[in-house]
Amino acid sequence: MWARADIPAVWGPVDGRNLLVPVDDDGFPPEILDQNWLWVEYGGELLDTDVGGVYELVPLGGPGPPWVYVWTPAAEAR
């Protein structure tokens, strides 16, 4: 079984939900969640939603945890 982290999402298509994401060997979640990840996890729920952007991992203090995923529209994504 893979280790996972439950991280809140802020803004964007899944605003207010907690995202269950895999963590690496050091216990860190992915730095970016793109629309491919969103489609796999939420599929049909997002049909009428703008998913043009990414969720970027933001630590709330130091390197984290805790973290949040903050939505960045495609025009502003790194």
mmCIF file of the N, C-alpha and C atoms, coordinates in Angstrom:
data_MODEL
# 
_entry.id   MODEL 
# 
loop_
_atom_site.group_PDB 
_atom_site.id 
_atom_site.type_symbol 
_atom_site.label_atom_id 
_atom_site.label_alt_id 
_atom_site.label_comp_id 
_atom_site.label_asym_id 
_atom_site.label_entity_id 
_atom_site.label_seq_id 
_atom_site.pdbx_PDB_ins_code 
_atom_site.Cartn_x 
_atom_site.Cartn_y 
_atom_site.Cartn_z 
_atom_site.occupancy 
_atom_site.B_iso_or_equiv 
_atom_site.pdbx_formal_charge 
_atom_site.auth_seq_id 
_atom_site.auth_comp_id 
_atom_site.auth_asym_id 
_atom_site.auth_atom_id 
_atom_site.pdbx_PDB_model_num 
ATOM 1   N N  . MET A 1 1  ? 0.845   -1.184 0.000   1.00 0.00 ? 1  MET A N  1 
ATOM 2   C CA . MET A 1 1  ? 0.000   0.000  0.000   1.00 0.00 ? 1  MET A CA 1 
ATOM 3   C C  . MET A 1 1  ? 0.888   1.244  0.000   1.00 0.00 ? 1  MET A C  1 
ATOM 4   N N  . TRP A 1 2  ? 0.488   2.228  -0.776  1.00 0.00 ? 2  TRP A N  1 
ATOM 5   C CA . TRP A 1 2  ? 1.252   3.458  -0.882  1.00 0.00 ? 2  TRP A CA 1 
ATOM 6   C C  . TRP A 1 2  ? 0.884   4.412  0.239   1.00 0.00 ? 2  TRP A C  1 
ATOM 7   N N  . ALA A 1 3  ? 1.888   5.155  0.691   1.00 0.00 ? 3  ALA A N  1 
ATOM 8   C CA . ALA A 1 3  ? 1.625   6.190  1.692   1.00 0.00 ? 3  ALA A CA 1 
ATOM 9   C C  . ALA A 1 3  ? 0.951   7.374  1.003   1.00 0.00 ? 3  ALA A C  1 
ATOM 10  N N  . ARG A 1 4  ? 0.022   7.988  1.712   1.00 0.00 ? 4  ARG A N  1 
ATOM 11  C CA . ARG A 1 4  ? -0.716  9.120  1.148   1.00 0.00 ? 4  ARG A CA 1 
ATOM 12  C C  . ARG A 1 4  ? -0.844  10.223 2.197   1.00 0.00 ? 4  ARG A C  1 
ATOM 13  N N  . ALA A 1 5  ? -1.113  11.425 1.702   1.00 0.00 ? 5  ALA A N  1 
ATOM 14  C CA . ALA A 1 5  ? -1.356  12.572 2.574   1.00 0.00 ? 5  ALA A CA 1 
ATOM 15  C C  . ALA A 1 5  ? -2.691  13.191 2.188   1.00 0.00 ? 5  ALA A C  1 
ATOM 16  N N  . ASP A 1 6  ? -3.400  13.691 3.159   1.00 0.00 ? 6  ASP A N  1 
ATOM 17  C CA . ASP A 1 6  ? -4.688  14.354 2.960   1.00 0.00 ? 6  ASP A CA 1 
ATOM 18  C C  . ASP A 1 6  ? -4.442  15.852 3.083   1.00 0.00 ? 6  ASP A C  1 
ATOM 19  N N  . ILE A 1 7  ? -4.506  16.574 1.937   1.00 0.00 ? 7  ILE A N  1 
ATOM 20  C CA . ILE A 1 7  ? -4.113  17.982 1.909   1.00 0.00 ? 7  ILE A CA 1 
ATOM 21  C C  . ILE A 1 7  ? -5.265  18.831 1.358   1.00 0.00 ? 7  ILE A C  1 
ATOM 22  N N  . PRO A 1 8  ? -5.638  19.912 2.059   1.00 0.00 ? 8  PRO A N  1 
ATOM 23  C CA . PRO A 1 8  ? -6.733  20.756 1.571   1.00 0.00 ? 8  PRO A CA 1 
ATOM 24  C C  . PRO A 1 8  ? -6.374  21.509 0.295   1.00 0.00 ? 8  PRO A C  1 
ATOM 25  N N  . ALA A 1 9  ? -7.399  21.720 -0.549  1.00 0.00 ? 9  ALA A N  1 
ATOM 26  C CA . ALA A 1 9  ? -7.250  22.504 -1.783  1.00 0.00 ? 9  ALA A CA 1 
ATOM 27  C C  . ALA A 1 9  ? -7.916  23.860 -1.587  1.00 0.00 ? 9  ALA A C  1 
ATOM 28  N N  . VAL A 1 10 ? -7.251  24.907 -2.082  1.00 0.00 ? 10 VAL A N  1 
ATOM 29  C CA . VAL A 1 10 ? -7.758  26.270 -1.957  1.00 0.00 ? 10 VAL A CA 1 
ATOM 30  C C  . VAL A 1 10 ? -7.961  26.833 -3.354  1.00 0.00 ? 10 VAL A C  1 
ATOM 31  N N  . TRP A 1 11 ? -9.157  27.361 -3.611  1.00 0.00 ? 11 TRP A N  1 
ATOM 32  C CA . TRP A 1 11 ? -9.567  27.931 -4.901  1.00 0.00 ? 11 TRP A CA 1 
ATOM 33  C C  . TRP A 1 11 ? -9.639  26.835 -5.959  1.00 0.00 ? 11 TRP A C  1 
ATOM 34  N N  . GLY A 1 12 ? -9.945  27.196 -7.167  1.00 0.00 ? 12 GLY A N  1 
ATOM 35  C CA . GLY A 1 12 ? -9.974  26.263 -8.278  1.00 0.00 ? 12 GLY A CA 1 
ATOM 36  C C  . GLY A 1 12 ? -11.140 25.293 -8.272  1.00 0.00 ? 12 GLY A C  1 
ATOM 37  N N  . PRO A 1 13 ? -11.065 24.282 -9.134  1.00 0.00 ? 13 PRO A N  1 
ATOM 38  C CA . PRO A 1 13 ? -12.202 23.381 -9.354  1.00 0.00 ? 13 PRO A CA 1 
ATOM 39  C C  . PRO A 1 13 ? -12.579 22.490 -8.178  1.00 0.00 ? 13 PRO A C  1 
ATOM 40  N N  . VAL A 1 14 ? -11.672 22.233 -7.267  1.00 0.00 ? 14 VAL A N  1 
ATOM 41  C CA . VAL A 1 14 ? -12.009 21.392 -6.108  1.00 0.00 ? 14 VAL A CA 1 
ATOM 42  C C  . VAL A 1 14 ? -11.787 22.151 -4.793  1.00 0.00 ? 14 VAL A C  1 
ATOM 43  N N  . ASP A 1 15 ? -12.058 23.440 -4.835  1.00 0.00 ? 15 ASP A N  1 
ATOM 44  C CA . ASP A 1 15 ? -11.914 24.312 -3.671  1.00 0.00 ? 15 ASP A CA 1 
ATOM 45  C C  . ASP A 1 15 ? -12.664 23.741 -2.465  1.00 0.00 ? 15 ASP A C  1 
ATOM 46  N N  . GLY A 1 16 ? -11.998 23.714 -1.333  1.00 0.00 ? 16 GLY A N  1 
ATOM 47  C CA . GLY A 1 16 ? -12.621 23.285 -0.096  1.00 0.00 ? 16 GLY A CA 1 
ATOM 48  C C  . GLY A 1 16 ? -12.553 21.789 0.164   1.00 0.00 ? 16 GLY A C  1 
ATOM 49  N N  . ARG A 1 17 ? -12.080 21.033 -0.800  1.00 0.00 ? 17 ARG A N  1 
ATOM 50  C CA . ARG A 1 17 ? -11.967 19.583 -0.596  1.00 0.00 ? 17 ARG A CA 1 
ATOM 51  C C  . ARG A 1 17 ? -10.570 19.236 -0.108  1.00 0.00 ? 17 ARG A C  1 
ATOM 52  N N  . ASN A 1 18 ? -10.484 18.100 0.556   1.00 0.00 ? 18 ASN A N  1 
ATOM 53  C CA . ASN A 1 18 ? -9.174  17.559 0.906   1.00 0.00 ? 18 ASN A CA 1 
ATOM 54  C C  . ASN A 1 18 ? -8.773  16.576 -0.176  1.00 0.00 ? 18 ASN A C  1 
ATOM 55  N N  . LEU A 1 19 ? -7.545  16.694 -0.666  1.00 0.00 ? 19 LEU A N  1 
ATOM 56  C CA . LEU A 1 19 ? -7.042  15.842 -1.736  1.00 0.00 ? 19 LEU A CA 1 
ATOM 57  C C  . LEU A 1 19 ? -6.161  14.760 -1.132  1.00 0.00 ? 19 LEU A C  1 
ATOM 58  N N  . LEU A 1 20 ? -6.454  13.518 -1.460  1.00 0.00 ? 20 LEU A N  1 
ATOM 59  C CA . LEU A 1 20 ? -5.671  12.387 -0.989  1.00 0.00 ? 20 LEU A CA 1 
ATOM 60  C C  . LEU A 1 20 ? -4.623  12.091 -2.052  1.00 0.00 ? 20 LEU A C  1 
ATOM 61  N N  . VAL A 1 21 ? -3.369  12.466 -1.770  1.00 0.00 ? 21 VAL A N  1 
ATOM 62  C CA . VAL A 1 21 ? -2.296  12.359 -2.760  1.00 0.00 ? 21 VAL A CA 1 
ATOM 63  C C  . VAL A 1 21 ? -1.184  11.437 -2.254  1.00 0.00 ? 21 VAL A C  1 
ATOM 64  N N  . PRO A 1 22 ? -0.476  10.788 -3.178  1.00 0.00 ? 22 PRO A N  1 
ATOM 65  C CA . PRO A 1 22 ? 0.640   9.938  -2.765  1.00 0.00 ? 22 PRO A CA 1 
ATOM 66  C C  . PRO A 1 22 ? 1.807   10.787 -2.270  1.00 0.00 ? 22 PRO A C  1 
ATOM 67  N N  . VAL A 1 23 ? 2.614   10.214 -1.405  1.00 0.00 ? 23 VAL A N  1 
ATOM 68  C CA . VAL A 1 23 ? 3.832   10.894 -0.943  1.00 0.00 ? 23 VAL A CA 1 
ATOM 69  C C  . VAL A 1 23 ? 5.042   10.082 -1.383  1.00 0.00 ? 23 VAL A C  1 
ATOM 70  N N  . ASP A 1 24 ? 6.181   10.764 -1.521  1.00 0.00 ? 24 ASP A N  1 
ATOM 71  C CA . ASP A 1 24 ? 7.407   10.079 -1.924  1.00 0.00 ? 24 ASP A CA 1 
ATOM 72  C C  . ASP A 1 24 ? 8.067   9.406  -0.716  1.00 0.00 ? 24 ASP A C  1 
ATOM 73  N N  . ASP A 1 25 ? 9.239   8.848  -0.936  1.00 0.00 ? 25 ASP A N  1 
ATOM 74  C CA . ASP A 1 25 ? 9.939   8.131  0.132   1.00 0.00 ? 25 ASP A CA 1 
ATOM 75  C C  . ASP A 1 25 ? 10.295  9.015  1.318   1.00 0.00 ? 25 ASP A C  1 
ATOM 76  N N  . ASP A 1 26 ? 10.379  10.329 1.080   1.00 0.00 ? 26 ASP A N  1 
ATOM 77  C CA . ASP A 1 26 ? 10.705  11.265 2.154   1.00 0.00 ? 26 ASP A CA 1 
ATOM 78  C C  . ASP A 1 26 ? 9.454   11.834 2.828   1.00 0.00 ? 26 ASP A C  1 
ATOM 79  N N  . GLY A 1 27 ? 8.268   11.398 2.388   1.00 0.00 ? 27 GLY A N  1 
ATOM 80  C CA . GLY A 1 27 ? 7.018   11.858 2.991   1.00 0.00 ? 27 GLY A CA 1 
ATOM 81  C C  . GLY A 1 27 ? 6.461   13.130 2.394   1.00 0.00 ? 27 GLY A C  1 
ATOM 82  N N  . PHE A 1 28 ? 6.971   13.549 1.218   1.00 0.00 ? 28 PHE A N  1 
ATOM 83  C CA . PHE A 1 28 ? 6.501   14.777 0.590   1.00 0.00 ? 28 PHE A CA 1 
ATOM 84  C C  . PHE A 1 28 ? 5.535   14.475 -0.548  1.00 0.00 ? 28 PHE A C  1 
ATOM 85  N N  . PRO A 1 29 ? 4.435   15.227 -0.634  1.00 0.00 ? 29 PRO A N  1 
ATOM 86  C CA . PRO A 1 29 ? 3.484   15.068 -1.736  1.00 0.00 ? 29 PRO A CA 1 
ATOM 87  C C  . PRO A 1 29 ? 4.012   15.739 -3.008  1.00 0.00 ? 29 PRO A C  1 
ATOM 88  N N  . PRO A 1 30 ? 3.363   15.507 -4.159  1.00 0.00 ? 30 PRO A N  1 
ATOM 89  C CA . PRO A 1 30 ? 3.786   16.168 -5.403  1.00 0.00 ? 30 PRO A CA 1 
ATOM 90  C C  . PRO A 1 30 ? 3.719   17.688 -5.271  1.00 0.00 ? 30 PRO A C  1 
ATOM 91  N N  . GLU A 1 31 ? 4.679   18.381 -5.879  1.00 0.00 ? 31 GLU A N  1 
ATOM 92  C CA . GLU A 1 31 ? 4.683   19.844 -5.821  1.00 0.00 ? 31 GLU A CA 1 
ATOM 93  C C  . GLU A 1 31 ? 3.564   20.450 -6.640  1.00 0.00 ? 31 GLU A C  1 
ATOM 94  N N  . ILE A 1 32 ? 3.176   19.753 -7.718  1.00 0.00 ? 32 ILE A N  1 
ATOM 95  C CA . ILE A 1 32 ? 2.135   20.265 -8.610  1.00 0.00 ? 32 ILE A CA 1 
ATOM 96  C C  . ILE A 1 32 ? 1.152   19.150 -8.945  1.00 0.00 ? 32 ILE A C  1 
ATOM 97  N N  . LEU A 1 33 ? -0.134  19.491 -8.929  1.00 0.00 ? 33 LEU A N  1 
ATOM 98  C CA . LEU A 1 33 ? -1.183  18.594 -9.418  1.00 0.00 ? 33 LEU A CA 1 
ATOM 99  C C  . LEU A 1 33 ? -1.796  19.274 -10.638 1.00 0.00 ? 33 LEU A C  1 
ATOM 100 N N  . ASP A 1 34 ? -1.709  18.626 -11.798 1.00 0.00 ? 34 ASP A N  1 
ATOM 101 C CA . ASP A 1 34 ? -2.225  19.235 -13.029 1.00 0.00 ? 34 ASP A CA 1 
ATOM 102 C C  . ASP A 1 34 ? -3.598  18.682 -13.369 1.00 0.00 ? 34 ASP A C  1 
ATOM 103 N N  . GLN A 1 35 ? -4.127  19.102 -14.523 1.00 0.00 ? 35 GLN A N  1 
ATOM 104 C CA . GLN A 1 35 ? -5.472  18.688 -14.903 1.00 0.00 ? 35 GLN A CA 1 
ATOM 105 C C  . GLN A 1 35 ? -5.565  17.180 -15.146 1.00 0.00 ? 35 GLN A C  1 
ATOM 106 N N  . ASN A 1 36 ? -4.469  16.531 -15.528 1.00 0.00 ? 36 ASN A N  1 
ATOM 107 C CA . ASN A 1 36 ? -4.500  15.077 -15.696 1.00 0.00 ? 36 ASN A CA 1 
ATOM 108 C C  . ASN A 1 36 ? -4.835  14.400 -14.370 1.00 0.00 ? 36 ASN A C  1 
ATOM 109 N N  . TRP A 1 37 ? -4.208  14.837 -13.300 1.00 0.00 ? 37 TRP A N  1 
ATOM 110 C CA . TRP A 1 37 ? -4.486  14.269 -11.987 1.00 0.00 ? 37 TRP A CA 1 
ATOM 111 C C  . TRP A 1 37 ? -5.944  14.529 -11.602 1.00 0.00 ? 37 TRP A C  1 
ATOM 112 N N  . LEU A 1 38 ? -6.419  15.757 -11.849 1.00 0.00 ? 38 LEU A N  1 
ATOM 113 C CA . LEU A 1 38 ? -7.793  16.099 -11.515 1.00 0.00 ? 38 LEU A CA 1 
ATOM 114 C C  . LEU A 1 38 ? -8.788  15.212 -12.262 1.00 0.00 ? 38 LEU A C  1 
ATOM 115 N N  . TRP A 1 39 ? -8.557  14.977 -13.561 1.00 0.00 ? 39 TRP A N  1 
ATOM 116 C CA . TRP A 1 39 ? -9.467  14.142 -14.354 1.00 0.00 ? 39 TRP A CA 1 
ATOM 117 C C  . TRP A 1 39 ? -9.482  12.713 -13.842 1.00 0.00 ? 39 TRP A C  1 
ATOM 118 N N  . VAL A 1 40 ? -8.328  12.168 -13.483 1.00 0.00 ? 40 VAL A N  1 
ATOM 119 C CA . VAL A 1 40 ? -8.274  10.795 -12.979 1.00 0.00 ? 40 VAL A CA 1 
ATOM 120 C C  . VAL A 1 40 ? -9.033  10.681 -11.663 1.00 0.00 ? 40 VAL A C  1 
ATOM 121 N N  . GLU A 1 41 ? -8.851  11.635 -10.775 1.00 0.00 ? 41 GLU A N  1 
ATOM 122 C CA . GLU A 1 41 ? -9.469  11.572 -9.452  1.00 0.00 ? 41 GLU A CA 1 
ATOM 123 C C  . GLU A 1 41 ? -10.949 11.955 -9.437  1.00 0.00 ? 41 GLU A C  1 
ATOM 124 N N  . TYR A 1 42 ? -11.331 12.941 -10.247 1.00 0.00 ? 42 TYR A N  1 
ATOM 125 C CA . TYR A 1 42 ? -12.686 13.490 -10.152 1.00 0.00 ? 42 TYR A CA 1 
ATOM 126 C C  . TYR A 1 42 ? -13.512 13.334 -11.419 1.00 0.00 ? 42 TYR A C  1 
ATOM 127 N N  . GLY A 1 43 ? -12.898 13.005 -12.538 1.00 0.00 ? 43 GLY A N  1 
ATOM 128 C CA . GLY A 1 43 ? -13.588 12.699 -13.790 1.00 0.00 ? 43 GLY A CA 1 
ATOM 129 C C  . GLY A 1 43 ? -14.813 13.529 -14.092 1.00 0.00 ? 43 GLY A C  1 
ATOM 130 N N  . GLY A 1 44 ? -15.968 12.849 -14.147 1.00 0.00 ? 44 GLY A N  1 
ATOM 131 C CA . GLY A 1 44 ? -17.223 13.461 -14.552 1.00 0.00 ? 44 GLY A CA 1 
ATOM 132 C C  . GLY A 1 44 ? -17.669 14.639 -13.708 1.00 0.00 ? 44 GLY A C  1 
ATOM 133 N N  . GLU A 1 45 ? -17.197 14.727 -12.480 1.00 0.00 ? 45 GLU A N  1 
ATOM 134 C CA . GLU A 1 45 ? -17.571 15.861 -11.631 1.00 0.00 ? 45 GLU A CA 1 
ATOM 135 C C  . GLU A 1 45 ? -17.054 17.184 -12.195 1.00 0.00 ? 45 GLU A C  1 
ATOM 136 N N  . LEU A 1 46 ? -16.050 17.112 -13.069 1.00 0.00 ? 46 LEU A N  1 
ATOM 137 C CA . LEU A 1 46 ? -15.400 18.324 -13.567 1.00 0.00 ? 46 LEU A CA 1 
ATOM 138 C C  . LEU A 1 46 ? -15.799 18.686 -14.989 1.00 0.00 ? 46 LEU A C  1 
ATOM 139 N N  . LEU A 1 47 ? -16.804 18.025 -15.560 1.00 0.00 ? 47 LEU A N  1 
ATOM 140 C CA . LEU A 1 47 ? -17.151 18.251 -16.963 1.00 0.00 ? 47 LEU A CA 1 
ATOM 141 C C  . LEU A 1 47 ? -17.472 19.700 -17.282 1.00 0.00 ? 47 LEU A C  1 
ATOM 142 N N  . ASP A 1 48 ? -18.153 20.404 -16.410 1.00 0.00 ? 48 ASP A N  1 
ATOM 143 C CA . ASP A 1 48 ? -18.537 21.794 -16.660 1.00 0.00 ? 48 ASP A CA 1 
ATOM 144 C C  . ASP A 1 48 ? -17.650 22.776 -15.903 1.00 0.00 ? 48 ASP A C  1 
ATOM 145 N N  . THR A 1 49 ? -16.443 22.344 -15.572 1.00 0.00 ? 49 THR A N  1 
ATOM 146 C CA . THR A 1 49 ? -15.546 23.151 -14.750 1.00 0.00 ? 49 THR A CA 1 
ATOM 147 C C  . THR A 1 49 ? -14.296 23.519 -15.534 1.00 0.00 ? 49 THR A C  1 
ATOM 148 N N  . ASP A 1 50 ? -13.788 24.721 -15.328 1.00 0.00 ? 50 ASP A N  1 
ATOM 149 C CA . ASP A 1 50 ? -12.531 25.145 -15.954 1.00 0.00 ? 50 ASP A CA 1 
ATOM 150 C C  . ASP A 1 50 ? -11.376 24.524 -15.174 1.00 0.00 ? 50 ASP A C  1 
ATOM 151 N N  . VAL A 1 51 ? -10.657 23.601 -15.800 1.00 0.00 ? 51 VAL A N  1 
ATOM 152 C CA . VAL A 1 51 ? -9.511  22.973 -15.146 1.00 0.00 ? 51 VAL A CA 1 
ATOM 153 C C  . VAL A 1 51 ? -8.201  23.439 -15.776 1.00 0.00 ? 51 VAL A C  1 
ATOM 154 N N  . GLY A 1 52 ? -8.209  24.619 -16.380 1.00 0.00 ? 52 GLY A N  1 
ATOM 155 C CA . GLY A 1 52 ? -7.023  25.183 -17.003 1.00 0.00 ? 52 GLY A CA 1 
ATOM 156 C C  . GLY A 1 52 ? -6.123  25.831 -15.970 1.00 0.00 ? 52 GLY A C  1 
ATOM 157 N N  . GLY A 1 53 ? -5.287  25.032 -15.350 1.00 0.00 ? 53 GLY A N  1 
ATOM 158 C CA . GLY A 1 53 ? -4.369  25.528 -14.334 1.00 0.00 ? 53 GLY A CA 1 
ATOM 159 C C  . GLY A 1 53 ? -3.794  24.354 -13.572 1.00 0.00 ? 53 GLY A C  1 
ATOM 160 N N  . VAL A 1 54 ? -3.134  24.652 -12.474 1.00 0.00 ? 54 VAL A N  1 
ATOM 161 C CA . VAL A 1 54 ? -2.532  23.609 -11.642 1.00 0.00 ? 54 VAL A CA 1 
ATOM 162 C C  . VAL A 1 54 ? -2.723  23.962 -10.169 1.00 0.00 ? 54 VAL A C  1 
ATOM 163 N N  . TYR A 1 55 ? -2.662  22.938 -9.338  1.00 0.00 ? 55 TYR A N  1 
ATOM 164 C CA . TYR A 1 55 ? -2.584  23.149 -7.897  1.00 0.00 ? 55 TYR A CA 1 
ATOM 165 C C  . TYR A 1 55 ? -1.121  23.066 -7.501  1.00 0.00 ? 55 TYR A C  1 
ATOM 166 N N  . GLU A 1 56 ? -0.629  24.097 -6.825  1.00 0.00 ? 56 GLU A N  1 
ATOM 167 C CA . GLU A 1 56 ? 0.760   24.128 -6.367  1.00 0.00 ? 56 GLU A CA 1 
ATOM 168 C C  . GLU A 1 56 ? 0.794   23.924 -4.858  1.00 0.00 ? 56 GLU A C  1 
ATOM 169 N N  . LEU A 1 57 ? 1.713   23.072 -4.417  1.00 0.00 ? 57 LEU A N  1 
ATOM 170 C CA . LEU A 1 57 ? 1.876   22.777 -2.999  1.00 0.00 ? 57 LEU A CA 1 
ATOM 171 C C  . LEU A 1 57 ? 2.512   23.960 -2.286  1.00 0.00 ? 57 LEU A C  1 
ATOM 172 N N  . VAL A 1 58 ? 1.882   24.402 -1.203  1.00 0.00 ? 58 VAL A N  1 
ATOM 173 C CA . VAL A 1 58 ? 2.395   25.534 -0.435  1.00 0.00 ? 58 VAL A CA 1 
ATOM 174 C C  . VAL A 1 58 ? 2.490   25.107 1.033   1.00 0.00 ? 58 VAL A C  1 
ATOM 175 N N  . PRO A 1 59 ? 3.707   25.152 1.611   1.00 0.00 ? 59 PRO A N  1 
ATOM 176 C CA . PRO A 1 59 ? 3.827   24.828 3.039   1.00 0.00 ? 59 PRO A CA 1 
ATOM 177 C C  . PRO A 1 59 ? 3.271   25.975 3.880   1.00 0.00 ? 59 PRO A C  1 
ATOM 178 N N  . LEU A 1 60 ? 2.658   25.625 4.989   1.00 0.00 ? 60 LEU A N  1 
ATOM 179 C CA . LEU A 1 60 ? 2.097   26.662 5.862   1.00 0.00 ? 60 LEU A CA 1 
ATOM 180 C C  . LEU A 1 60 ? 3.090   27.142 6.914   1.00 0.00 ? 60 LEU A C  1 
ATOM 181 N N  . GLY A 1 61 ? 4.172   26.415 7.105   1.00 0.00 ? 61 GLY A N  1 
ATOM 182 C CA . GLY A 1 61 ? 5.199   26.823 8.056   1.00 0.00 ? 61 GLY A CA 1 
ATOM 183 C C  . GLY A 1 61 ? 6.432   25.974 7.857   1.00 0.00 ? 61 GLY A C  1 
ATOM 184 N N  . GLY A 1 62 ? 7.542   26.571 7.495   1.00 0.00 ? 62 GLY A N  1 
ATOM 185 C CA . GLY A 1 62 ? 8.736   25.785 7.205   1.00 0.00 ? 62 GLY A CA 1 
ATOM 186 C C  . GLY A 1 62 ? 8.515   24.961 5.956   1.00 0.00 ? 62 GLY A C  1 
ATOM 187 N N  . PRO A 1 63 ? 9.197   23.829 5.852   1.00 0.00 ? 63 PRO A N  1 
ATOM 188 C CA . PRO A 1 63 ? 9.048   23.001 4.650   1.00 0.00 ? 63 PRO A CA 1 
ATOM 189 C C  . PRO A 1 63 ? 7.766   22.155 4.661   1.00 0.00 ? 63 PRO A C  1 
ATOM 190 N N  . GLY A 1 64 ? 7.041   22.162 5.779   1.00 0.00 ? 64 GLY A N  1 
ATOM 191 C CA . GLY A 1 64 ? 5.803   21.384 5.878   1.00 0.00 ? 64 GLY A CA 1 
ATOM 192 C C  . GLY A 1 64 ? 6.069   20.025 6.481   1.00 0.00 ? 64 GLY A C  1 
ATOM 193 N N  . PRO A 1 65 ? 5.106   19.259 6.882   1.00 0.00 ? 65 PRO A N  1 
ATOM 194 C CA . PRO A 1 65 ? 3.713   19.666 6.896   1.00 0.00 ? 65 PRO A CA 1 
ATOM 195 C C  . PRO A 1 65 ? 3.431   20.713 7.967   1.00 0.00 ? 65 PRO A C  1 
ATOM 196 N N  . PRO A 1 66 ? 2.318   21.324 7.968   1.00 0.00 ? 66 PRO A N  1 
ATOM 197 C CA . PRO A 1 66 ? 1.180   21.162 7.077   1.00 0.00 ? 66 PRO A CA 1 
ATOM 198 C C  . PRO A 1 66 ? 1.356   21.916 5.763   1.00 0.00 ? 66 PRO A C  1 
ATOM 199 N N  . TRP A 1 67 ? 0.613   21.446 4.765   1.00 0.00 ? 67 TRP A N  1 
ATOM 200 C CA . TRP A 1 67 ? 0.607   22.049 3.435   1.00 0.00 ? 67 TRP A CA 1 
ATOM 201 C C  . TRP A 1 67 ? -0.820  22.327 3.015   1.00 0.00 ? 67 TRP A C  1 
ATOM 202 N N  . VAL A 1 68 ? -0.957  23.138 1.953   1.00 0.00 ? 68 VAL A N  1 
ATOM 203 C CA . VAL A 1 68 ? -2.215  23.283 1.216   1.00 0.00 ? 68 VAL A CA 1 
ATOM 204 C C  . VAL A 1 68 ? -1.850  23.293 -0.265  1.00 0.00 ? 68 VAL A C  1 
ATOM 205 N N  . TYR A 1 69 ? -2.811  22.911 -1.097  1.00 0.00 ? 69 TYR A N  1 
ATOM 206 C CA . TYR A 1 69 ? -2.663  23.067 -2.543  1.00 0.00 ? 69 TYR A CA 1 
ATOM 207 C C  . TYR A 1 69 ? -3.427  24.315 -2.932  1.00 0.00 ? 69 TYR A C  1 
ATOM 208 N N  . VAL A 1 70 ? -2.747  25.262 -3.583  1.00 0.00 ? 70 VAL A N  1 
ATOM 209 C CA . VAL A 1 70 ? -3.347  26.523 -4.002  1.00 0.00 ? 70 VAL A CA 1 
ATOM 210 C C  . VAL A 1 70 ? -3.468  26.526 -5.522  1.00 0.00 ? 70 VAL A C  1 
ATOM 211 N N  . TRP A 1 71 ? -4.649  26.854 -6.027  1.00 0.00 ? 71 TRP A N  1 
ATOM 212 C CA . TRP A 1 71 ? -4.929  26.863 -7.460  1.00 0.00 ? 71 TRP A CA 1 
ATOM 213 C C  . TRP A 1 71 ? -4.236  28.045 -8.129  1.00 0.00 ? 71 TRP A C  1 
ATOM 214 N N  . THR A 1 72 ? -3.573  27.753 -9.245  1.00 0.00 ? 72 THR A N  1 
ATOM 215 C CA . THR A 1 72 ? -2.961  28.790 -10.075 1.00 0.00 ? 72 THR A CA 1 
ATOM 216 C C  . THR A 1 72 ? -3.495  28.627 -11.479 1.00 0.00 ? 72 THR A C  1 
ATOM 217 N N  . PRO A 1 73 ? -4.212  29.624 -12.003 1.00 0.00 ? 73 PRO A N  1 
ATOM 218 C CA . PRO A 1 73 ? -4.730  29.528 -13.374 1.00 0.00 ? 73 PRO A CA 1 
ATOM 219 C C  . PRO A 1 73 ? -3.593  29.314 -14.388 1.00 0.00 ? 73 PRO A C  1 
ATOM 220 N N  . ALA A 1 74 ? -3.915  28.724 -15.522 1.00 0.00 ? 74 ALA A N  1 
ATOM 221 C CA . ALA A 1 74 ? -2.912  28.362 -16.530 1.00 0.00 ? 74 ALA A CA 1 
ATOM 222 C C  . ALA A 1 74 ? -2.028  29.545 -16.938 1.00 0.00 ? 74 ALA A C  1 
ATOM 223 N N  . ALA A 1 75 ? -2.604  30.729 -17.049 1.00 0.00 ? 75 ALA A N  1 
ATOM 224 C CA . ALA A 1 75 ? -1.846  31.906 -17.466 1.00 0.00 ? 75 ALA A CA 1 
ATOM 225 C C  . ALA A 1 75 ? -0.755  32.275 -16.458 1.00 0.00 ? 75 ALA A C  1 
ATOM 226 N N  . GLU A 1 76 ? -0.925  31.865 -15.202 1.00 0.00 ? 76 GLU A N  1 
ATOM 227 C CA . GLU A 1 76 ? 0.031   32.229 -14.165 1.00 0.00 ? 76 GLU A CA 1 
ATOM 228 C C  . GLU A 1 76 ? 0.885   31.057 -13.692 1.00 0.00 ? 76 GLU A C  1 
ATOM 229 N N  . ALA A 1 77 ? 0.588   29.839 -14.141 1.00 0.00 ? 77 ALA A N  1 
ATOM 230 C CA . ALA A 1 77 ? 1.300   28.637 -13.664 1.00 0.00 ? 77 ALA A CA 1 
ATOM 231 C C  . ALA A 1 77 ? 2.759   28.684 -14.078 1.00 0.00 ? 77 ALA A C  1 
ATOM 232 N N  . ARG A 1 78 ? 3.604   28.116 -13.225 1.00 0.00 ? 78 ARG A N  1 
ATOM 233 C CA . ARG A 1 78 ? 5.038   28.131 -13.516 1.00 0.00 ? 78 ARG A CA 1 
ATOM 234 C C  . ARG A 1 78 ? 5.415   27.151 -14.555 1.00 0.00 ? 78 ARG A C  1 
# 
